[in-house]
Amino acid sequence: MAKAVGIDLGTTNSVVSVVMGGETVVIPNQEGNRTTPSVVAFTEKGERLVGQVAKRQAITNPENTIFSIKRLMGRKYNSPEVKHARERLPYKIVEASNGDAHVEIRGKRYSPPEISAMILQKLKQAAEDYLGETVTDAVITVPAYFDDSQRQATKDAGKIAGLNVLRIINEPTAAALAYGLDKKKEEKVAIYDLGGGTFDVSILEIGEGVIEVKSTNGDTYLGGDDFDLRVIDWLVDEFKKEQGIDLKSDKMALQRLKEAAERAKVELSSAPETEINLPFITADASGPKHLLMKLSRGKLEQLTDDLVDKTLEPCKKALSDAGLKPSDIHEAILVGGQTRSPKVQQVVQNYFGKEPNKSVNPDEVVAVGAAIQGAVLKGEVKEVLLLDVTPLSLGIETLGGVFTKMIERNTTIPTKKSQIFSTAADNQPAVTVKVHQGEREMAADNKLLGVFELTDIPPAPRGIPQIEVTFDIDANGIIHVSAKDMGTGKEQSIKITASSGLSKEEVDRMVKDAELHAEEDRKRKELIEAKNTADTLIYSVEKSLKDYGDKVTPEEKAGIEDALEKCRKAKDSSTDAAEIKAAMETLSTASHKLAEHVYKAQQGQAGDAGCGGTCGDGAKPKSAEEDVVEAEFEDVDKKKK
């Protein structure tokens, strides 16, 4: 049976894992690293780079290097989050025809699920290389506080990448799955997950193979990126005070500052102070300018204090929803790279009244949990039951613009709920069902997920027709809503694809594009390998021709030189791997006689070496034993004594 992989599709880094022989394995990528930067770049030549290679060239190509794409998933262009992103990100964010946020690179537009799919393809390829088989089934994680449109966008990304997404699960839940798989006694745990771009907290009960989420809360726009931005702003302000130059308009300088801020933040997790040194950061009429500053851990904490404190409100809400106090929690488990910060660890310890649990790898545990869930769905792991919840309340708009909740937040999923509504006016022929997600009292203040109409209602006084509205949330947290006229039996339904914004046709087109790119990538790799092999062959034949060219006939030599020239030309100018391979084949055939002379010469040298250069006809080399000279020895240590 084909394996299902678990994927943590992160804001800054992504990880892929699999269960093999009952053990979870984090799969290294083609560069040998266990985490892959969630970065995609497009070069001037039209080449697409993903992961570490994309991140490495970001400084010189900031406008065509996409990072933090997760922050745009399922979001509208006019949302406050996207407005904030437009101000801070170096690449171009544009409005799609349906109002979604897309990115524009070198004149071509891409949806966030398309960019995410490129990262997923890289992880898929790494898994296939590692397992030696095609990988199609995957469990992908999302922040617990992702709404329906963000979940749908993630599922679309998986489909575009050629994956069959078995399940979308919440990141803290996946972490709990990895942590709690072998826990026998019952525990109440808090998963505090502060990643690159999002924050989640989930309260769970774990024990005897059951992992039940009691509540979840969070902020889908708070993470390590925001800590980096505080350091960048501080560096920009300090440099402006010193040099009178504002670096904010220099995209290349900002990219260098971003990398330096990230590095400094990591170093300050273990060191009390670090130095930020960026030579030639910019220049003015007086010449080049260098940035050299010291940043202490205390200063970093001062710059980011409010961000850390901002994580406590969701913690309070999650505990309140679960009916618990901080002291009721047995373990507070830290997940996400930003939890390596000593300040974050201190705040968590102060709030929960106990030292946080750092036993899990904060970068890998989410992918490991997703892999376990994949194995559960495949029937490979049977001793665990996962009960997750919906993060936000769901309902419809009713008379006066009121939001009527149908399913309360933190309801265990999958779930189904029906309620009877009626018309608001006499002889009303149709009802419009507006589906919202959120916690506010008025529908307009919550997120509109979708709208549909139930028509042809027979004329009747208001309040008489009975309209049954049913909400159905599947195990991925994706919503299906239907409305049925109980009098006529007529029914209308909608699967909320909402602000994922991608129609089935668009997703199908993107799947084809992704397959085309995968084929292009495969051909490019094949071409590079063919050129490298040709290069080695040309070097080898040239050397042999120089050393043993006098051993072959002039005709043979001319044939080899002609084949060499053709092979060299194919290697340098051809874009077809098959053409290069054919030229190599011709060269190998032409140089066959030469290869024989090389082989004979090498054999002759080996024979001479065996005779010590003195063997005549009929003489034989001495065996190793015959050549041994016996000698006495004495123990030097004993003599010294």
C-alpha positions in Angstrom: 0.0 0.0 0.0 1.3 3.5 -0.9 2.4 5.6 2.0 0.6 8.8 3.1 2.9 11.6 4.0 2.4 14.3 6.6 3.2 17.9 5.6 3.6 21.0 7.7 3.1 23.8 5.2 4.6 26.6 7.2 4.9 30.4 6.7 8.8 30.4 6.8 9.7 26.7 6.6 7.9 23.4 5.6 8.5 19.8 6.6 7.5 16.4 5.3 7.3 13.2 7.4 6.2 9.6 7.0 5.5 6.6 9.2 7.7 3.6 8.3 7.8 0.4 10.2 5.9 1.9 13.1 8.4 4.8 13.4 8.0 8.4 12.2 10.7 9.7 9.9 11.3 13.3 8.9 12.3 13.2 5.3 15.4 15.3 4.2 15.0 17.3 1.0 17.4 17.1 -2.0 19.9 19.4 -0.2 19.9 17.0 2.8 18.0 19.4 5.1 15.0 18.4 7.2 13.3 21.7 6.8 12.6 23.5 3.5 12.3 27.3 3.4 8.8 28.2 2.1 10.3 30.4 -0.6 9.7 30.5 -4.3 11.7 32.6 -6.8 11.6 33.3 -10.5 14.9 34.2 -12.2 15.5 36.5 -15.2 15.8 33.4 -17.4 12.3 32.2 -16.4 13.7 29.4 -14.1 11.6 28.6 -11.0 13.5 28.0 -7.8 12.0 26.6 -4.6 13.4 26.2 -1.1 17.0 27.0 0.0 18.1 27.9 -3.5 15.3 30.5 -3.7 16.1 31.9 -0.3 19.9 32.2 -1.1 19.3 34.5 -4.1 16.6 36.6 -2.4 19.0 39.6 -1.7 19.8 40.1 -5.3 16.2 39.3 -6.6 13.8 40.6 -3.9 10.9 41.6 -6.2 10.7 38.1 -7.7 11.2 36.1 -4.5 8.0 35.1 -2.8 8.0 34.3 1.0 5.3 34.3 3.7 2.7 33.3 1.1 0.7 31.6 3.8 -0.2 35.0 5.1 -2.2 35.6 1.8 -3.9 32.2 1.7 -7.7 32.6 1.3 -7.6 36.4 1.9 -9.2 39.3 0.1 -7.0 42.0 -1.4 -8.8 44.7 0.6 -8.5 42.9 4.0 -6.4 44.7 6.7 -3.9 41.7 6.8 -3.2 42.0 3.0 -2.9 45.8 3.3 -0.3 45.3 6.0 1.5 42.7 3.8 1.5 45.1 0.8 3.3 47.7 2.9 6.0 45.2 4.0 6.6 42.6 1.3 9.0 43.4 -1.6 7.0 41.5 -4.2 3.9 42.8 -5.9 0.5 41.9 -4.5 -2.5 42.5 -6.9 -6.3 42.2 -6.8 -7.8 39.2 -8.7 -11.1 39.5 -10.6 -12.9 37.9 -7.6 -11.3 40.3 -5.1 -8.7 37.8 -3.8 -5.1 38.7 -3.2 -2.8 37.3 -5.9 0.9 38.0 -6.6 2.4 39.3 -9.8 5.9 38.2 -10.8 7.5 39.2 -14.1 4.1 40.1 -15.6 2.4 36.8 -14.7 -0.2 36.4 -11.9 -0.2 33.6 -9.4 -2.8 32.7 -6.7 -1.4 31.9 -3.2 -2.5 28.2 -3.6 -0.4 28.0 -6.8 2.7 29.3 -5.0 2.1 27.0 -2.1 1.7 24.1 -4.5 5.2 24.8 -5.8 6.5 24.3 -2.2 4.4 21.2 -1.8 5.7 19.8 -5.1 9.3 20.1 -3.7 8.3 18.2 -0.6 6.4 15.6 -2.7 9.6 15.1 -4.8 11.7 14.7 -1.7 9.4 12.1 -0.3 9.3 10.2 -3.6 13.1 10.2 -3.8 13.4 8.9 -0.2 10.7 6.3 -0.5 11.5 5.2 -4.1 7.8 5.3 -5.0 5.1 7.7 -6.2 3.5 9.7 -3.4 0.0 11.0 -3.8 -1.8 10.8 -0.4 -1.0 13.5 2.1 -2.3 15.0 5.3 -1.6 18.8 5.4 -1.7 20.9 8.5 -3.1 24.4 8.9 -3.2 26.9 11.9 -6.1 26.0 14.1 -7.6 29.4 13.7 -7.6 29.3 9.9 -11.2 30.0 8.6 -13.0 27.9 6.0 -11.6 29.9 3.0 -8.0 29.5 4.2 -8.5 25.7 4.7 -10.1 25.4 1.2 -7.1 27.4 -0.3 -4.7 24.9 1.4 -6.6 21.9 0.0 -6.5 23.5 -3.4 -2.7 23.9 -3.1 -2.5 20.2 -2.4 -4.6 19.3 -5.4 -2.5 21.6 -7.7 0.6 19.9 -6.5 -0.7 16.5 -7.6 -1.6 15.4 -4.0 -4.7 13.7 -2.8 -5.3 15.5 0.4 -6.7 12.9 2.8 -7.2 15.4 5.6 -6.6 19.0 6.6 -5.7 19.0 10.3 -4.9 21.7 12.8 -1.2 22.3 13.6 -1.6 22.2 17.4 -3.7 19.0 17.1 -1.0 17.4 15.0 1.6 18.4 17.6 -0.5 16.8 20.3 -0.9 13.7 18.2 2.9 13.3 18.0 3.3 14.1 21.7 0.4 12.1 23.1 0.6 8.9 21.0 2.3 6.9 23.8 0.6 8.6 26.8 -1.3 6.2 29.0 -2.5 8.3 31.8 -5.0 11.1 31.2 -3.5 14.6 30.8 -4.9 18.0 30.1 -2.4 19.8 27.8 -2.0 23.2 26.3 -0.3 23.4 22.9 1.3 26.8 22.6 2.2 27.1 18.9 4.0 30.3 17.8 5.3 29.8 14.3 6.7 32.0 11.5 3.4 33.7 10.7 0.6 32.4 12.9 -0.2 31.8 16.6 -2.5 29.0 17.9 -3.3 27.7 21.3 -5.3 24.5 21.8 -6.4 22.8 25.0 -6.6 19.0 24.7 -7.3 16.0 26.8 -4.9 13.1 26.0 -4.8 9.6 27.2 -5.6 5.9 26.4 -5.2 6.5 22.6 -7.8 9.3 22.5 -6.8 12.9 21.7 -9.7 15.2 22.2 -9.5 18.9 21.5 -11.5 20.9 24.0 -11.0 24.4 22.6 -8.8 26.4 20.3 -8.0 30.0 19.8 -5.3 32.1 18.1 -4.2 34.9 15.7 -3.6 34.0 12.1 -1.4 37.1 11.7 1.1 36.9 14.5 4.4 35.0 14.3 8.1 35.1 14.1 7.9 37.3 11.0 6.5 40.1 13.2 9.4 39.8 15.6 11.8 40.1 12.6 10.0 43.2 11.4 10.5 44.9 14.8 14.2 44.3 14.6 14.3 45.6 10.9 12.4 48.8 11.9 14.8 49.3 14.8 17.8 48.9 12.5 16.3 51.3 9.9 15.6 53.9 12.6 19.1 53.7 14.1 20.8 53.8 10.7 18.7 56.9 9.8 19.8 58.6 13.0 23.5 57.8 12.3 23.7 58.4 8.6 20.6 60.3 7.7 19.6 57.7 5.1 16.2 55.9 5.0 16.7 52.3 4.0 13.0 51.6 3.7 12.9 52.4 0.0 15.8 50.2 -0.9 14.4 46.7 -1.5 17.8 45.0 -1.7 18.9 46.6 1.6 15.6 45.6 3.2 16.2 42.0 2.2 19.7 42.0 3.7 18.2 43.5 6.9 15.5 40.8 7.0 18.2 38.0 6.8 20.3 39.8 9.4 17.3 40.4 11.8 16.3 36.7 11.5 19.9 35.6 12.2 20.3 38.0 15.2 17.0 36.8 16.7 18.1 33.2 16.5 21.5 34.0 18.1 19.9 35.9 20.9 18.0 32.8 21.9 21.3 31.5 23.3 23.6 34.5 23.6 23.0 37.7 25.6 24.2 40.0 22.8 24.9 39.8 19.1 26.5 42.1 16.4 24.8 43.0 13.2 27.4 43.8 10.5 26.3 44.6 7.0 29.1 46.2 4.9 28.1 48.3 1.9 24.4 48.4 2.9 24.0 51.5 0.8 25.8 54.6 -0.6 25.5 58.3 -1.0 27.6 61.1 -2.6 30.2 60.7 0.1 30.7 57.0 -0.7 29.6 53.6 0.6 27.9 53.2 4.0 28.3 50.2 6.4 25.8 49.1 9.1 27.4 47.9 12.3 25.3 47.6 15.4 25.1 45.6 18.6 21.7 44.2 19.7 21.2 42.8 23.2 18.6 40.3 24.3 17.2 42.9 26.6 16.7 45.3 23.7 15.1 42.6 21.5 12.7 41.8 24.4 11.8 45.5 24.8 11.1 45.7 21.0 8.8 42.7 21.0 7.3 42.7 24.5 3.8 43.5 23.2 3.9 40.7 20.6 4.6 38.1 23.3 1.9 39.6 25.6 -0.5 39.4 22.6 -0.4 35.6 22.8 -1.9 35.5 26.3 -5.4 36.7 25.4 -6.0 33.7 23.1 -4.7 31.5 25.9 -7.2 33.0 28.3 -10.1 32.5 25.9 -9.1 28.9 25.1 -9.0 28.0 28.8 -12.3 29.8 29.4 -14.0 27.9 26.5 -12.6 24.6 27.9 -13.9 25.5 31.4 -10.4 25.3 32.9 -7.9 27.4 34.8 -4.1 27.6 34.1 -3.4 25.5 37.1 -5.6 22.6 35.6 -3.1 22.1 32.8 -0.6 19.3 33.3 1.8 20.2 30.4 2.2 23.4 28.3 3.9 22.2 25.2 5.9 24.6 23.0 5.7 24.3 19.2 7.0 26.6 16.5 10.5 28.1 16.0 9.6 31.4 17.8 9.1 29.4 21.1 12.9 29.1 21.3 12.9 32.7 22.6 13.7 32.8 26.3 11.2 35.6 26.8 8.4 33.5 25.2 9.3 30.5 27.4 9.3 32.8 30.5 5.8 34.2 29.7 4.4 30.7 29.1 5.9 29.6 32.4 4.5 32.6 34.3 1.0 32.1 32.9 0.6 28.4 33.3 2.6 28.3 36.6 4.9 25.5 35.4 8.0 25.1 33.2 6.9 24.6 29.6 7.5 21.2 28.0 10.3 21.4 25.4 10.6 17.7 24.8 9.3 17.9 21.2 11.3 19.4 18.2 9.4 22.6 17.6 10.2 22.6 13.9 9.3 19.0 13.1 6.6 17.9 15.6 3.6 19.2 13.5 4.7 17.2 10.3 5.3 14.2 12.5 1.8 14.4 13.9 0.4 14.8 10.3 2.3 11.7 9.3 0.7 9.8 12.2 -2.7 11.0 11.2 -1.9 9.8 7.6 -1.0 6.4 9.0 -4.2 6.3 11.0 -6.3 7.1 7.9 -4.4 4.4 6.0 -5.1 1.8 8.7 -1.4 1.5 9.6 -1.9 3.0 13.1 -5.0 1.8 14.9 -4.6 2.7 18.5 -5.4 6.4 18.3 -8.6 8.4 17.9 -8.4 12.1 17.1 -11.4 14.4 18.0 -10.8 17.9 16.6 -13.0 21.0 16.7 -14.2 23.9 14.5 -12.3 27.1 15.6 -15.1 29.6 14.8 -18.8 29.7 15.1 -20.9 29.2 12.0 -24.4 30.5 11.2 -26.6 32.6 8.9 -27.8 36.2 8.6 -31.4 36.5 9.8 -33.9 39.4 10.0 -32.3 42.8 10.9 -28.8 41.6 10.0 -28.4 39.5 13.1 -25.9 36.6 13.1 -27.8 33.4 14.2 -25.3 30.8 15.2 -25.9 27.3 14.0 -22.7 25.6 15.2 -20.8 27.1 18.1 -17.0 27.4 18.1 -15.1 24.4 19.6 -17.8 21.9 18.5 -16.2 18.5 17.8 -16.0 17.7 14.0 -17.3 16.2 11.9 -20.7 17.6 12.9 -24.2 18.3 11.4 -26.9 20.7 12.7 -30.3 21.6 11.3 -32.7 24.5 12.3 -36.1 25.6 10.9 -36.5 29.2 9.7 -39.3 31.0 7.9 -40.0 33.9 5.6 -39.9 37.5 6.8 -42.6 38.9 4.4 -46.0 37.8 3.0 -45.9 35.8 -0.2 -42.1 35.8 -0.2 -41.0 33.7 -3.3 -37.4 33.1 -2.3 -35.0 33.2 0.6 -31.3 34.2 0.4 -29.1 32.2 2.7 -25.9 34.1 3.7 -23.4 31.9 5.5 -21.0 33.6 8.0 -18.2 32.5 10.3 -17.2 34.4 13.4 -18.1 35.5 16.9 -19.7 38.9 16.5 -23.5 39.5 17.1 -24.1 41.2 13.8 -23.6 39.2 10.5 -21.8 42.1 8.8 -19.1 42.0 11.4 -18.3 38.4 10.7 -16.7 36.8 7.6 -19.1 36.1 4.8 -18.3 32.6 3.5 -21.0 32.2 0.8 -24.5 33.0 -0.4 -27.1 30.9 -2.1 -30.9 31.2 -2.9 -33.8 28.9 -2.4 -36.5 29.9 -4.9 -40.0 29.0 -5.9 -41.5 29.1 -2.4 -45.3 28.9 -2.8 -47.1 32.1 -1.8 -48.0 32.2 1.9 -48.3 34.6 4.8 -44.9 35.4 6.5 -43.9 32.9 9.2 -45.8 30.0 7.5 -43.3 28.4 5.1 -40.8 26.1 6.9 -37.3 26.3 5.6 -34.8 23.8 7.1 -31.2 25.0 7.0 -28.6 22.3 7.6 -24.9 22.9 8.3 -22.5 20.0 7.8 -18.8 20.3 8.7 -16.5 17.5 7.4 -13.4 16.2 9.1 -11.3 18.7 7.2 -13.3 21.6 8.8 -14.8 22.4 5.4 -18.5 23.4 5.4 -21.5 22.3 3.3 -24.8 24.1 3.8 -28.3 23.3 2.5 -31.7 24.8 2.7 -34.9 22.8 2.1 -38.5 24.0 1.7 -40.4 21.5 3.9 -43.6 22.1 2.1 -42.4 21.4 -1.5 -39.3 19.3 -0.7 -37.3 21.6 -2.9 -33.6 21.8 -1.8 -30.7 24.0 -2.6 -27.2 23.5 -1.3 -23.7 25.0 -1.4 -20.2 23.7 -0.6 -18.4 26.7 0.8 -15.5 27.3 -1.5 -15.8 30.9 -0.6 -12.7 33.1 -0.6 -10.4 30.3 -1.6 -11.7 32.0 -4.7 -10.6 29.3 -7.1 -13.2 27.6 -9.2 -12.9 23.9 -10.1 -11.9 25.0 -13.7 -9.1 27.2 -12.3 -7.8 24.5 -10.0 -7.8 22.0 -12.9 -5.9 24.5 -15.0 -3.4 25.0 -12.2 -3.0 21.3 -11.8 -2.1 21.0 -15.5 0.3 23.9 -15.2 2.0 22.3 -12.2 2.3 19.0 -14.0 3.8 20.9 -16.9 6.3 22.6 -14.6 7.1 19.2 -13.0 7.8 17.8 -16.4 9.9 20.9 -17.3 11.8 20.5 -14.0 12.5 16.8 -14.8 13.7 17.7 -18.3 15.9 20.5 -16.9 17.5 18.1 -14.4 17.9 15.4 -17.1 19.6 18.1 -19.4 22.0 19.2 -16.6 22.9 15.6 -15.8 23.5 14.9 -19.5 25.8 17.9 -19.8 27.7 17.0 -16.7 28.2 13.4 -18.0 29.2 14.7 -21.5 31.7 17.1 -19.8 33.4 14.2 -18.0 33.5 12.0 -21.2 35.0 14.9 -23.3 37.7 15.5 -20.7 38.5 11.7 -20.5 38.7 11.3 -24.3 40.8 14.5 -24.8 43.3 13.2 -22.2 43.4 9.8 -23.7 43.9 11.2 -27.2 46.8 13.4 -25.9 48.5 10.4 -24.2 47.7 7.6 -26.7 46.7 9.3 -29.9 49.8 7.9 -31.7 48.5 4.3 -31.0 45.5 4.7 -33.4 45.4 5.2 -37.2 45.1 8.7 -38.6 41.6 7.8 -39.8 40.5 6.7 -36.3 42.1 9.8 -34.8 40.2 12.1 -37.2 37.0 10.2 -36.4 37.5 10.7 -32.7 38.3 14.4 -33.1 35.2 14.9 -35.2 33.0 13.1 -32.7 34.7 15.2 -29.9 33.8 18.4 -31.6 30.2 17.4 -32.2 29.8 16.2 -28.6 31.3 19.5 -27.3 29.0 21.5 -29.5 25.9 19.5 -28.3 27.0 20.0 -24.7 27.4 23.7 -25.0 24.4 24.7 -27.2 21.8 21.9 -27.1 18.7 22.1 -24.9 17.8 18.5 -25.6 19.2 15.8 -23.3 18.5 13.1 -26.0 20.7 15.0 -28.5 23.6 15.2 -26.0 23.2 11.5 -25.2 23.3 10.6 -28.9 26.5 12.7 -29.3 28.0 11.0 -26.3 27.1 7.6 -27.8 28.8 8.5 -31.1 31.9 9.7 -29.2 32.1 6.5 -27.1 31.9 4.4 -30.3 34.5 6.4 -32.1 36.9 6.3 -29.2 36.5 2.6 -28.6 39.9 1.7 -30.2 41.5 4.4 -28.2 40.0 3.0 -25.0 41.5 -0.4 -25.8 45.0 1.1 -26.0 44.4 2.9 -22.7 43.3 -0.3 -21.1 46.3 -2.3 -22.5 48.7 0.4 -21.3 47.2 0.3 -17.8 47.4 -3.5 -17.7 51.1 -3.3 -18.8 51.8 -0.8 -16.0 50.1 -3.1 -13.5 52.3 -6.0 -14.7 55.5 -4.0 -14.5 54.6 -2.9 -11.0 54.1 -6.6 -10.0 57.6 -7.5 -11.3 59.4 -4.6 -9.7 60.4 -3.8 -13.3 62.9 -6.7 -13.6 60.9 -9.7 -14.7 62.1 -11.3 -17.9 60.4 -14.2 -19.8 59.9 -17.1 -17.5 60.7 -15.1 -14.3 57.9 -14.8 -11.8 57.3 -12.1 -9.2 58.1 -13.2 -5.7 55.2 -13.8 -3.4 54.8 -11.5 -0.4 56.0 -14.3 1.9 59.2 -15.0 -0.1 60.2 -11.3 0.0 60.0 -11.0 3.8 63.3 -10.2 5.5 63.5 -11.7 9.0 64.7 -9.3 11.7 65.2 -9.4 15.4 63.5 -6.9 17.6 63.7 -5.8 21.2 61.1 -4.2 23.4 62.3 -0.6 23.7 60.1 0.0 26.8 61.7 -2.9 28.6 65.2 -1.7 27.7 64.4 1.7 29.2 63.4 0.1 32.4 
